[in-house]
Amino acid sequence: MASSAWRKLKRSLKSKLSFLSRPANHTTASDENPRLNTATPPLLPTISSTSFSFSTRLSRSFSLHSSPKKCAICLRSLKKGQGQAIFYAECSHPFHFNCIADNVKHGNLRCPVCRSKWKDVPFQAPKNVPSFQRSGSLHTHVPPYRAPNASPVHIEPDHFSDDELVPDVSQGHSSSPRPHAITMKTLPEYPAVSASESFSNFGVLVRVLAPPLDNSLPNHRAPIDIVTVLDVSGSMGSKMILLKRAVNFILQNLGPSDRLSIVTFSSSARRILPLRTMSGSGREDAISVVNSLSAIGGTNIVAGLKKGIRVLEERRQHNSVASIILLSDGCDTQSHNTHNRLEYLKSLPTSIFPSNNASGEESQQPTFPIHTFGFGLDHDSAAMHAISDESGGTFSFIESIDILQDAFARCIGGLTSIVARDVQLKVRSASHGVQILSTPSGRHKNKIFDQGQQATIDIGDLYAEEEKDFIVFLSIPVFSVDGEERLENMPLVDVSSFQKDSVSMDTVQVEGERVEIRQPQFLSPVDQVLCLEVDRQRNRLLVAETIAKTQRMAEMGDLEGAQALLAEQLSTLLSTASAQAGYDLCNRLEAELKETRKRMETRELYERSGRAYVLSGMSSHSWQRAATRGLTMPISSGGNSNMSTTTSYETPSMTSMVMKSQNLNMAPRE
């Protein structure tokens, strides 16, 4: 009799609880979207999947004497329509949302009924946040995000158009004093060439210098939108403390018009903070979210980048500068194409990897620079370098987690000091027969047209006081001289540039200068004096080319050949006039060649740190922009002498931010 009653009761409960035991495929297309009773307000519950069978859940629930009609915490009715949201846990036990949110707020991550440990916990949204209203497909009102003190699980909207709006800083800009424009300096390789001889590969140095930050102007720099895409996989473990500290340093050094969003990835990715202004509650919420991070799961870099790109592509308002900071300590464990670099890159959006544009035409969609940071000995330096290189960002090799904050500081010091946008250099032949042969410019796009009569170099954005040097190589023909020495100046090229204002984006033309040389019949000793500025830039190009070549040789296993080529280039460098004159750039190039040789001595050394060191250096040279690179060279006089990193191309704003980071690290912590 008792057995029959038990079976009837079990069938009855099973029927009444069928709505509680929804299968995993009941959820929406994304496994990160929660299940909510559609009659409840838009609160934030958990992820769906469960590893428990229905019978196991039923027996556990029955054995603990909990009623499916009552909340196991407050013991009040769970009946629908009584004004309270119902929360369904991963183990399918229901609770009043407010009850369970208060319960987990104190760190209890287990089900009160069956004691199953939850991967995700409910988060109570603030009571004063209004519901979303929709007009067509866009939100007409999107409330600001407010993070709680507890570890949150965030609901992701279908469209990331919930960025916090900031005032239009370009309003009234035309009546404000215009920031200083960039300046240019040109230097010919020699002051004169013989009128009776032709000259091939004659170098003309064009130096572009950005103005300093002028803090007296209301809009002295471009406001930025930054998305941090952070690896929180299980391998991060003990590194999370320093990661949180480094990200918090970024938060503290962004301005009130700057916005930041946070995306995390492990086996999957989620946006845990929409674009918020870094002032007041926005900064406080970001700090709260960062401090709640924990490490678990695999590594899905592609998912993290795709979500980060969506944040920038779907935002309602666009700050004039947008970048992504990607950090990872491992290889992508979720992609099947990690061993095929080309296929791996093809899985990235076109706004990161423009070559993925199926039409083959140049995309009108903006490309967002991805500044990648790979640290430790297990990260995929080849993938991180390829992502940054293709998108226009830099790749930094963080050999020790201790310097992560300094590396972020160097990057932020640049991004928060952009004073010129979309800079383009134009060079035009100024004399008949003078032809432009080449304009080596690293990863900056360059074009020679009109049969060598014109050339352009797209420099892009410039940080305050940033210098970029380009050598224009010319062919100079023979000029006939009628009996007397020809001493008048001969025009070679005219140089000019265009830029956009960093805030208003108005186009500004910068008039350059004409490069001229003398053409005597006979050259004097003074005429044959080499310009050391041109010589050292030739050295920079040759060293960068050699390092890139040896990197390819090392990948093919020819470390012995790479060693020989590096030794040969080192000998050539030391014999040049600029190196013998003691130029600082040449000293750094010498140290880089020696360090590269050291890290290519054995296959083990190269795999462990050589590849990352070399790729980071290639990234820095190709963009003429500072990137943190291992632990080899002193930062600066007055800096922490125990920390070392490369400082090539570092701007004053970068140096100042790094010093701030180091002083903060040396200060006693409460």
C-alpha positions as CSV (number, residue, x, y, z in Angstrom):
1,M,0.0,0.0,0.0
2,A,2.8,2.4,1.0
3,S,4.6,1.5,-2.3
4,S,1.5,2.3,-4.3
5,A,1.0,5.6,-2.6
6,W,4.6,6.5,-3.2
7,R,4.3,5.8,-6.9
8,K,1.2,7.9,-7.2
9,L,2.8,10.8,-5.3
10,K,5.9,10.6,-7.5
11,R,3.8,10.7,-10.7
12,S,1.8,13.7,-9.3
13,L,4.9,15.6,-8.4
14,K,6.5,14.8,-11.7
15,S,3.5,16.2,-13.6
16,K,3.4,19.3,-11.5
17,L,7.2,19.9,-11.7
18,S,7.5,19.4,-15.5
19,F,7.7,23.1,-16.1
20,L,10.7,23.2,-13.7
21,S,12.8,20.5,-15.5
22,R,13.2,22.3,-18.8
23,P,15.9,20.8,-21.0
24,A,19.1,22.7,-21.8
25,N,17.9,23.4,-25.4
26,H,15.0,25.4,-24.0
27,T,17.3,28.4,-23.8
28,T,18.0,31.0,-26.4
29,A,20.7,30.7,-29.1
30,S,23.4,31.9,-26.8
31,D,24.3,29.7,-23.8
32,E,25.0,32.9,-21.9
33,N,21.4,34.1,-22.0
34,P,19.3,33.3,-18.9
35,R,15.9,31.7,-18.5
36,L,13.4,33.9,-16.8
37,N,9.6,33.6,-16.2
38,T,8.3,35.8,-19.0
39,A,5.8,37.3,-16.5
40,T,8.6,38.7,-14.4
41,P,10.7,41.9,-14.6
42,P,13.9,41.8,-16.6
43,L,16.2,40.6,-13.8
44,L,19.4,38.6,-14.2
45,P,19.4,34.8,-13.5
46,T,21.8,32.0,-14.5
47,I,23.0,29.9,-17.4
48,S,20.8,26.9,-18.4
49,S,22.6,23.6,-18.7
50,T,22.4,20.9,-16.0
51,S,24.2,17.7,-15.4
52,F,21.5,16.2,-13.2
53,S,18.8,13.9,-14.5
54,F,15.2,14.7,-13.5
55,S,14.9,11.7,-11.2
56,T,18.0,12.7,-9.3
57,R,16.7,16.2,-8.8
58,L,13.3,14.9,-7.8
59,S,14.7,12.4,-5.2
60,R,17.0,15.0,-3.7
61,S,14.3,17.6,-3.5
62,F,11.9,15.1,-1.9
63,S,14.4,13.7,0.5
64,L,15.1,17.3,1.8
65,H,11.3,17.9,2.3
66,S,11.2,20.9,0.1
67,S,8.0,21.7,-1.6
68,P,8.0,22.6,-5.3
69,K,5.2,25.1,-4.6
70,K,7.3,27.0,-1.9
71,C,10.6,28.9,-1.9
72,A,13.0,26.8,0.1
73,I,14.4,30.0,1.7
74,C,11.4,32.0,2.8
75,L,8.9,29.1,2.6
76,R,6.3,31.3,0.9
77,S,4.4,30.4,-2.3
78,L,6.1,30.2,-5.7
79,K,2.8,30.6,-7.5
80,K,3.0,32.8,-10.6
81,G,1.3,36.2,-10.7
82,Q,2.1,37.2,-7.1
83,G,4.5,40.0,-8.1
84,Q,7.8,38.2,-7.5
85,A,10.2,36.9,-10.0
86,I,11.0,33.2,-9.9
87,F,14.6,32.1,-10.3
88,Y,15.5,28.7,-11.8
89,A,18.9,27.4,-10.6
90,E,21.2,25.2,-12.7
91,C,20.0,22.2,-10.8
92,S,16.4,23.3,-11.6
93,H,15.3,24.2,-8.1
94,P,13.1,27.3,-8.0
95,F,13.4,30.2,-5.6
96,H,12.1,33.8,-5.3
97,F,14.7,35.8,-7.1
98,N,15.1,38.3,-4.2
99,C,15.6,35.5,-1.7
100,I,18.3,33.7,-3.6
101,A,20.0,37.0,-4.7
102,D,20.4,37.9,-1.0
103,N,21.6,34.4,-0.2
104,V,24.4,34.3,-2.7
105,K,25.4,37.9,-2.0
106,H,27.2,36.7,1.1
107,G,29.3,34.2,-0.9
108,N,27.1,31.1,-0.7
109,L,27.5,29.5,-4.2
110,R,25.6,26.3,-3.5
111,C,21.9,25.4,-3.9
112,P,20.1,25.6,-0.5
113,V,18.2,22.4,-1.5
114,C,20.5,19.9,-3.1
115,R,23.9,21.6,-2.2
116,S,25.0,21.5,-5.9
117,K,27.7,24.0,-6.6
118,W,26.7,26.6,-9.2
119,K,29.0,27.9,-11.9
120,D,27.0,31.1,-12.1
121,V,25.1,32.9,-9.5
122,P,22.0,35.3,-9.6
123,F,22.5,39.0,-9.5
124,Q,19.9,41.4,-8.3
125,A,19.6,44.4,-10.6
126,P,19.1,47.8,-8.9
127,K,15.5,48.7,-8.1
128,N,15.8,52.2,-9.6
129,V,16.7,51.0,-13.1
130,P,13.8,51.6,-15.5
131,S,12.8,49.0,-18.0
132,F,14.1,49.2,-21.6
133,Q,11.8,50.9,-24.0
134,R,12.1,50.2,-27.6
135,S,11.5,52.3,-30.7
136,G,12.0,50.2,-33.8
137,S,15.1,48.2,-33.3
138,L,17.1,50.6,-31.2
139,H,16.7,51.6,-27.6
140,T,15.3,55.1,-27.1
141,H,16.4,54.9,-23.4
142,V,19.1,52.7,-22.1
143,P,19.8,52.9,-18.4
144,P,23.3,53.2,-17.0
145,Y,24.9,50.0,-15.8
146,R,25.2,49.6,-12.0
147,A,27.4,46.9,-10.7
148,P,26.7,45.4,-7.2
149,N,29.2,44.5,-4.5
150,A,28.5,40.8,-5.1
151,S,30.0,38.8,-7.9
152,P,27.6,39.5,-10.8
153,V,26.3,37.4,-13.7
154,H,25.3,40.0,-16.4
155,I,22.6,39.6,-18.9
156,E,23.7,40.5,-22.4
157,P,21.3,42.4,-24.6
158,D,20.8,41.3,-28.2
159,H,22.5,44.5,-29.4
160,F,25.3,46.3,-27.6
161,S,23.7,49.7,-28.0
162,D,23.7,50.4,-24.2
163,D,26.9,52.5,-24.1
164,E,26.8,55.4,-21.8
165,L,26.5,58.7,-23.7
166,V,29.0,61.5,-23.1
167,P,28.6,65.2,-24.1
168,D,29.8,66.0,-27.7
169,V,33.2,67.5,-27.0
170,S,33.5,68.8,-30.5
171,Q,30.7,71.3,-29.9
172,G,32.1,74.8,-29.8
173,H,35.5,73.5,-30.9
174,S,35.6,75.9,-33.9
175,S,35.6,78.9,-31.5
176,S,38.3,77.3,-29.3
177,P,42.0,77.9,-30.1
178,R,43.2,75.3,-32.6
179,P,45.8,72.8,-31.2
180,H,49.2,73.0,-32.7
181,A,49.7,71.1,-36.0
182,I,52.4,68.6,-36.7
183,T,55.8,69.8,-37.9
184,M,58.1,68.3,-40.5
185,K,61.8,68.3,-41.0
186,T,63.7,67.1,-44.1
187,L,67.4,66.2,-44.5
188,P,69.2,65.1,-47.7
189,E,71.8,62.3,-47.4
190,Y,74.5,64.5,-48.8
191,P,74.5,68.3,-49.3
192,A,75.6,68.0,-53.0
193,V,75.9,65.6,-55.9
194,S,78.1,65.9,-58.9
195,A,76.3,67.4,-61.9
196,S,78.1,65.0,-64.2
197,E,77.1,61.8,-62.4
198,S,73.8,60.1,-61.8
199,F,72.9,59.0,-58.3
200,S,70.7,56.0,-57.4
201,N,69.1,55.4,-54.0
202,F,69.8,58.9,-52.7
203,G,68.1,59.2,-49.4
204,V,66.0,62.1,-48.1
205,L,64.9,61.8,-44.5
206,V,61.4,63.1,-43.7
207,R,60.7,63.4,-40.0
208,V,57.2,64.0,-38.7
209,L,56.8,65.4,-35.2
210,A,53.5,65.6,-33.3
211,P,52.9,68.6,-31.0
212,P,52.9,68.3,-27.2
213,L,49.7,68.0,-25.2
214,D,48.4,71.5,-24.4
215,N,46.5,71.1,-21.1
216,S,45.4,74.7,-21.3
217,L,43.0,73.9,-24.1
218,P,39.6,72.4,-23.2
219,N,39.9,69.7,-25.9
220,H,43.6,69.1,-26.0
221,R,43.3,65.4,-27.0
222,A,41.0,62.9,-28.5
223,P,38.6,61.1,-26.1
224,I,38.8,57.3,-26.4
225,D,36.7,54.2,-26.3
226,I,38.7,51.2,-25.0
227,V,37.5,47.6,-24.7
228,T,39.7,45.4,-22.5
229,V,39.4,41.7,-23.6
230,L,40.9,39.8,-20.7
231,D,41.9,36.1,-20.4
232,V,40.3,34.6,-17.2
233,S,41.0,31.0,-18.0
234,G,42.1,28.6,-15.4
235,S,45.8,29.1,-16.2
236,M,45.5,32.7,-15.0
237,G,45.1,31.4,-11.4
238,S,47.5,33.3,-9.1
239,K,48.1,35.9,-11.8
240,M,44.7,37.4,-11.3
241,I,45.8,39.6,-8.5
242,L,48.3,41.4,-10.6
243,L,45.9,41.5,-13.6
244,K,43.2,43.2,-11.5
245,R,45.8,45.7,-10.2
246,A,46.9,46.5,-13.8
247,V,43.4,46.9,-15.1
248,N,42.5,49.1,-12.2
249,F,45.5,51.3,-13.1
250,I,44.0,51.8,-16.5
251,L,40.6,52.8,-14.9
252,Q,42.3,55.4,-12.7
253,N,44.1,57.0,-15.6
254,L,41.3,57.6,-18.1
255,G,39.5,60.9,-18.3
256,P,35.8,61.7,-17.8
257,S,35.1,61.7,-21.5
258,D,36.9,58.3,-22.0
259,R,34.8,55.2,-22.0
260,L,35.8,51.6,-21.1
261,S,34.1,48.3,-21.6
262,I,35.3,44.9,-20.2
263,V,35.0,41.6,-22.0
264,T,36.3,38.4,-20.4
265,F,36.9,35.1,-22.0
266,S,37.7,31.6,-20.9
267,S,36.0,28.7,-22.7
268,S,33.4,31.3,-23.9
269,A,33.3,35.0,-23.7
270,R,31.0,37.6,-22.1
271,R,30.8,41.3,-21.8
272,I,30.7,42.1,-18.1
273,L,30.7,45.9,-18.4
274,P,29.2,48.0,-21.2
275,L,31.0,51.2,-22.4
276,R,30.9,53.4,-19.3
277,T,32.5,56.8,-18.8
278,M,35.4,56.7,-16.4
279,S,34.1,59.2,-13.9
280,G,32.0,58.9,-10.8
281,S,29.8,55.8,-10.7
282,G,31.2,54.5,-14.0
283,R,34.7,54.1,-12.6
284,E,33.4,52.7,-9.3
285,D,31.3,50.1,-11.2
286,A,34.3,49.1,-13.4
287,I,36.5,48.7,-10.3
288,S,33.8,46.5,-8.7
289,V,33.5,44.3,-11.8
290,V,37.3,43.9,-12.1
291,N,37.7,43.0,-8.5
292,S,35.1,40.3,-8.9
293,L,37.0,38.4,-11.6
294,S,38.0,34.8,-11.1
295,A,39.9,32.3,-13.2
296,I,38.3,29.1,-14.6
297,G,37.9,27.2,-17.9
298,G,39.8,27.1,-21.2
299,T,41.0,29.8,-23.6
300,N,38.8,31.1,-26.4
301,I,40.6,34.2,-27.8
302,V,38.5,34.4,-31.0
303,A,35.3,34.5,-29.0
304,G,36.7,37.3,-26.8
305,L,37.8,39.4,-29.8
306,K,34.5,38.9,-31.6
307,K,32.6,40.1,-28.5
308,G,35.0,43.1,-28.1
309,I,34.5,44.1,-31.7
310,R,30.7,44.0,-31.3
311,V,30.9,46.4,-28.4
312,L,32.6,48.9,-30.7
313,E,30.6,48.2,-33.8
314,E,27.2,48.4,-32.1
315,R,27.7,51.4,-29.8
316,R,25.3,54.4,-30.2
317,Q,28.0,57.1,-29.8
318,H,31.5,57.0,-31.1
319,N,34.4,58.6,-29.4
320,S,36.9,59.7,-32.0
321,V,39.4,57.0,-31.0
322,A,38.6,53.4,-30.4
323,S,41.0,50.5,-29.5
324,I,41.0,47.1,-28.0
325,I,43.5,45.8,-25.4
326,L,43.8,42.0,-25.5
327,L,45.6,40.1,-22.9
328,S,46.3,36.3,-22.7
329,D,48.8,33.9,-21.2
330,G,47.9,30.9,-23.3
331,C,47.0,29.4,-26.6
332,D,43.4,29.3,-28.0
333,T,42.2,25.9,-26.8
334,Q,38.8,26.3,-28.4
335,S,39.8,26.9,-32.0
336,H,40.5,24.0,-34.4
337,N,42.7,26.2,-36.6
338,T,45.4,27.2,-34.1
339,H,48.0,25.2,-36.0
340,N,47.1,26.8,-39.3
341,R,47.8,30.5,-38.8
342,L,46.1,31.7,-41.9
343,E,42.9,29.7,-41.2
344,Y,43.0,30.9,-37.6
345,L,43.2,34.6,-38.7
346,K,40.3,34.0,-41.2
347,S,38.1,33.3,-38.2
348,L,38.5,36.9,-37.1
349,P,36.1,39.8,-38.1
350,T,37.1,42.0,-41.0
351,S,37.4,44.9,-38.6
352,I,40.4,43.1,-37.1
353,F,41.7,41.3,-40.2
354,P,40.6,43.4,-43.3
355,S,42.0,40.7,-45.6
356,N,39.0,38.6,-44.7
357,N,36.8,40.9,-46.8
358,A,35.2,38.4,-49.2
359,S,34.6,41.1,-51.9
360,G,38.4,41.7,-52.3
361,E,37.7,45.4,-52.3
362,E,39.0,47.8,-49.6
363,S,36.4,47.8,-46.8
364,Q,34.8,51.0,-45.7
365,Q,34.3,49.5,-42.3
366,P,36.8,50.9,-39.8
367,T,39.7,48.7,-38.5
368,F,40.1,48.8,-34.8
369,P,43.7,48.6,-33.5
370,I,44.2,45.6,-31.2
371,H,47.0,46.1,-28.8
372,T,47.9,42.6,-27.7
373,F,49.8,41.6,-24.5
374,G,51.1,38.0,-24.3
375,F,52.8,37.0,-21.0
376,G,54.5,34.0,-19.6
377,L,56.2,31.3,-21.6
378,D,53.0,29.5,-22.9
379,H,51.2,32.3,-24.7
380,D,50.7,32.1,-28.5
381,S,53.1,34.9,-29.5
382,A,52.6,34.2,-33.3
383,A,48.8,34.6,-33.0
384,M,49.1,37.7,-30.8
385,H,51.6,39.3,-33.1
386,A,49.5,38.5,-36.2
387,I,46.3,40.0,-34.6
388,S,48.0,43.2,-33.6
389,D,50.0,43.6,-36.8
390,E,47.1,43.2,-39.1
391,S,44.8,45.5,-37.1
392,G,47.3,48.3,-36.6
393,G,48.1,47.7,-33.0
394,T,51.3,46.7,-31.2
395,F,52.3,43.4,-29.6
396,S,54.0,43.4,-26.2
397,F,55.8,40.5,-24.7
398,I,55.3,40.4,-20.9
399,E,58.1,38.1,-19.8
400,S,57.2,38.6,-16.2
401,I,53.7,39.3,-14.8
402,D,55.4,41.8,-12.5
403,I,55.7,44.3,-15.3
404,L,52.2,44.0,-16.7
405,Q,51.0,47.2,-15.1
406,D,54.0,49.1,-16.5
407,A,53.2,47.6,-20.0
408,F,49.5,48.7,-19.7
409,A,50.8,52.1,-18.5
410,R,53.0,52.5,-21.6
411,C,50.0,51.7,-23.9
412,I,47.6,54.0,-22.1
413,G,50.1,56.8,-22.0
414,G,50.0,56.8,-25.8
415,L,46.3,56.2,-26.3
416,T,45.4,59.1,-23.9
417,S,47.7,61.5,-25.8
418,I,46.5,61.4,-29.4
419,V,46.8,64.9,-30.8
420,A,46.6,64.2,-34.6
421,R,44.4,61.9,-36.6
422,D,44.8,60.2,-40.0
423,V,48.1,61.9,-40.8
424,Q,49.2,61.5,-44.4
425,L,52.6,62.4,-45.8
426,K,52.9,63.5,-49.5
427,V,56.1,63.7,-51.5
428,R,56.3,65.1,-55.0
429,S,59.3,65.3,-57.4
430,A,60.4,68.9,-57.8
431,S,62.7,68.5,-60.9
432,H,62.5,66.8,-64.2
433,G,64.1,63.4,-64.1
434,V,64.1,63.1,-60.3
435,Q,62.2,59.9,-59.6
436,I,60.9,58.4,-56.3
437,L,62.1,54.8,-56.2
438,S,60.9,53.5,-52.8
439,T,59.5,54.7,-49.5
440,P,60.1,51.9,-46.9
441,S,57.6,52.6,-44.1
442,G,57.1,49.4,-42.2
443,R,53.4,48.6,-41.8
444,H,52.3,52.1,-42.7
445,K,50.6,52.0,-46.1
446,N,52.6,53.7,-48.9
447,K,52.0,54.3,-52.5
448,I,54.2,55.5,-55.4
449,F,52.3,56.6,-58.5
450,D,52.5,58.9,-61.6
451,Q,55.6,57.1,-62.8
452,G,57.5,57.8,-59.6
453,Q,56.7,61.5,-59.5
454,Q,54.5,61.3,-56.4
455,A,54.2,59.2,-53.3
456,T,52.1,59.0,-50.1
457,I,52.6,57.4,-46.7
458,D,49.6,56.9,-44.4
459,I,50.9,57.5,-40.9
460,G,47.6,57.3,-39.0
461,D,47.2,58.7,-35.5
462,L,50.1,60.4,-33.7
463,Y,50.7,60.5,-29.9
464,A,51.8,63.8,-28.3
465,E,55.5,64.5,-29.2
466,E,55.7,61.2,-31.2
467,E,58.4,61.2,-33.9
468,K,58.3,59.1,-37.0
469,D,61.1,58.9,-39.6
470,F,60.8,57.9,-43.2
471,I,63.5,57.7,-45.9
472,V,62.5,58.5,-49.4
473,F,64.9,57.0,-51.9
474,L,65.4,58.9,-55.1
475,S,67.0,58.5,-58.5
476,I,68.9,61.6,-59.6
477,P,69.9,61.9,-63.3
478,V,73.0,63.4,-64.9
479,F,72.7,67.2,-65.5
480,S,74.8,68.8,-68.2
481,V,77.0,71.7,-67.1
482,D,78.1,74.4,-69.6
483,G,81.8,75.0,-68.8
484,E,81.4,76.4,-65.3
485,E,80.6,74.8,-62.0
486,R,76.9,74.7,-61.3
487,L,76.5,75.9,-57.8
488,E,72.9,76.8,-57.7
489,N,70.5,74.6,-55.7
490,M,68.6,71.9,-57.5
491,P,65.1,71.0,-56.1
492,L,64.6,67.3,-55.4
493,V,61.2,66.9,-53.8
494,D,58.4,68.9,-52.2
495,V,57.0,67.5,-49.0
496,S,53.6,68.3,-47.4
497,S,51.1,66.5,-45.1
498,F,47.5,66.4,-44.2
499,Q,46.0,65.7,-40.8
500,K,42.7,65.7,-39.0
501,D,42.0,67.6,-35.8
502,S,42.0,65.0,-33.0
503,V,38.6,66.2,-31.7
504,S,36.6,67.9,-34.4
505,M,38.1,65.7,-37.2
506,D,38.5,68.8,-39.4
507,T,41.1,68.3,-42.1
508,V,44.2,70.5,-41.8
509,Q,46.9,70.8,-44.5
510,V,50.4,71.3,-43.3
511,E,52.7,73.0,-45.7
512,G,56.1,71.4,-45.8
513,E,59.3,72.4,-47.5
514,R,61.3,71.9,-50.6
515,V,64.4,69.7,-50.4
516,E,67.3,71.1,-52.4
517,I,70.9,70.1,-53.0
518,R,73.8,71.7,-54.8
519,Q,75.2,70.4,-58.1
520,P,78.8,71.5,-58.5
521,Q,81.0,70.2,-61.3
522,F,83.4,68.8,-58.7
523,L,82.6,67.8,-55.2
524,S,84.6,69.3,-52.3
525,P,85.3,67.3,-49.1
526,V,82.4,69.1,-47.4
527,D,80.0,68.1,-50.1
528,Q,80.8,64.4,-49.3
529,V,80.0,64.6,-45.6
530,L,77.3,62.0,-44.9
531,C,74.2,63.2,-42.8
532,L,74.3,61.1,-39.7
533,E,70.6,61.4,-39.2
534,V,70.0,59.7,-42.5
535,D,72.6,57.1,-41.7
536,R,71.1,56.1,-38.4
537,Q,67.7,55.7,-40.0
538,R,69.3,53.5,-42.7
539,N,70.7,51.4,-39.9
540,R,67.2,51.1,-38.3
541,L,65.7,49.9,-41.5
542,L,68.5,47.4,-42.1
543,V,68.4,46.0,-38.6
544,A,64.6,45.6,-38.6
545,E,64.9,43.8,-42.0
546,T,67.6,41.5,-40.7
547,I,65.7,40.6,-37.6
548,A,62.6,39.8,-39.6
549,K,64.6,37.6,-41.9
550,T,66.3,35.7,-39.0
551,Q,62.9,35.1,-37.5
552,R,61.7,33.3,-40.6
553,M,65.0,31.3,-40.6
554,A,64.4,30.3,-37.0
555,E,60.9,29.2,-37.7
556,M,62.3,26.9,-40.4
557,G,64.9,25.5,-37.9
558,D,67.9,27.3,-39.3
559,L,69.2,28.8,-36.1
560,E,72.8,28.5,-37.2
561,G,72.1,30.6,-40.3
562,A,70.2,33.1,-38.3
563,Q,73.1,33.5,-35.8
564,A,75.5,34.1,-38.7
565,L,73.3,36.7,-40.3
566,L,72.8,38.6,-37.0
567,A,76.6,38.6,-36.4
568,E,77.1,40.0,-39.9
569,Q,74.6,42.7,-39.4
570,L,76.1,43.6,-36.0
571,S,79.5,44.0,-37.6
572,T,78.0,46.2,-40.3
573,L,76.2,48.4,-37.8
574,L,79.2,49.0,-35.7
575,S,81.2,50.2,-38.7
576,T,78.7,52.9,-39.7
577,A,79.4,56.6,-39.1
578,S,76.3,57.1,-36.9
579,A,77.2,54.1,-34.7
580,Q,80.8,55.3,-34.3
581,A,79.4,58.7,-33.4
582,G,77.6,57.1,-30.4
583,Y,74.0,57.8,-31.5
584,D,71.6,56.4,-28.9
585,L,69.5,54.7,-31.5
586,C,72.5,52.8,-32.8
587,N,73.3,51.7,-29.3
588,R,69.8,50.3,-28.8
589,L,70.0,48.5,-32.2
590,E,73.3,47.0,-31.1
591,A,71.8,45.7,-27.9
592,E,68.8,44.3,-29.7
593,L,70.9,42.4,-32.2
594,K,72.9,40.9,-29.3
595,E,69.8,40.0,-27.3
596,T,68.2,38.4,-30.4
597,R,71.3,36.2,-31.0
598,K,71.2,35.2,-27.3
599,R,67.6,34.1,-27.5
600,M,68.3,32.1,-30.7
601,E,71.2,30.1,-29.4
602,T,69.1,26.9,-29.0
603,R,65.7,25.7,-30.1
604,E,64.6,25.6,-26.5
605,L,65.5,29.2,-25.9
606,Y,63.8,30.3,-29.1
607,E,60.6,28.5,-28.3
608,R,60.6,29.7,-24.7
609,S,61.1,33.4,-25.2
610,G,63.0,34.1,-28.4
611,R,60.0,34.0,-30.7
612,A,58.0,36.4,-28.5
613,Y,60.9,38.8,-28.0
614,V,61.6,39.0,-31.8
615,L,58.0,39.4,-32.8
616,S,57.5,42.1,-30.3
617,G,60.5,43.9,-31.7
618,M,59.2,43.5,-35.2
619,S,55.9,45.0,-34.1
620,S,57.6,48.0,-32.6
621,H,59.9,48.7,-35.6
622,S,57.1,48.2,-38.2
623,W,54.9,50.9,-36.5
624,Q,57.7,53.0,-35.0
625,R,55.8,52.7,-31.7
626,A,56.9,51.6,-28.3
627,A,56.0,48.1,-27.1
628,T,57.1,46.3,-24.0
629,R,59.6,43.6,-24.8
630,G,61.0,41.2,-22.4
631,L,63.5,42.3,-19.7
632,T,66.6,43.5,-21.4
633,M,67.1,47.3,-21.5
634,P,66.8,50.0,-18.9
635,I,63.6,51.9,-18.9
636,S,65.0,55.4,-18.2
637,S,67.2,57.2,-15.8
638,G,65.4,57.6,-12.5
639,G,63.2,54.6,-13.1
640,N,63.2,51.4,-11.2
641,S,66.6,49.9,-12.1
642,N,65.5,46.4,-11.3
643,M,62.9,46.6,-14.1
644,S,64.1,46.7,-17.7
645,T,62.4,46.8,-21.0
646,T,62.9,48.3,-24.4
647,T,62.2,52.0,-24.8
648,S,62.6,52.5,-28.5
649,Y,60.0,55.0,-29.8
650,E,58.7,55.8,-26.3
651,T,57.0,59.2,-26.1
652,P,57.2,61.6,-23.1
653,S,53.5,60.8,-22.2
654,M,54.3,57.1,-22.2
655,T,57.4,57.6,-20.0
656,S,55.4,59.7,-17.6
657,M,52.7,57.1,-17.3
658,V,55.2,54.3,-16.8
659,M,57.0,56.3,-14.0
660,K,53.6,56.8,-12.4
661,S,53.0,53.1,-12.5
662,Q,56.4,52.3,-11.0
663,N,56.0,54.9,-8.2
664,L,52.7,53.4,-7.4
665,N,54.2,49.9,-7.2
666,M,56.9,51.1,-4.9
667,A,54.5,52.9,-2.6
668,P,53.5,50.9,0.6
669,R,50.1,49.3,0.2
670,E,47.5,49.5,2.9
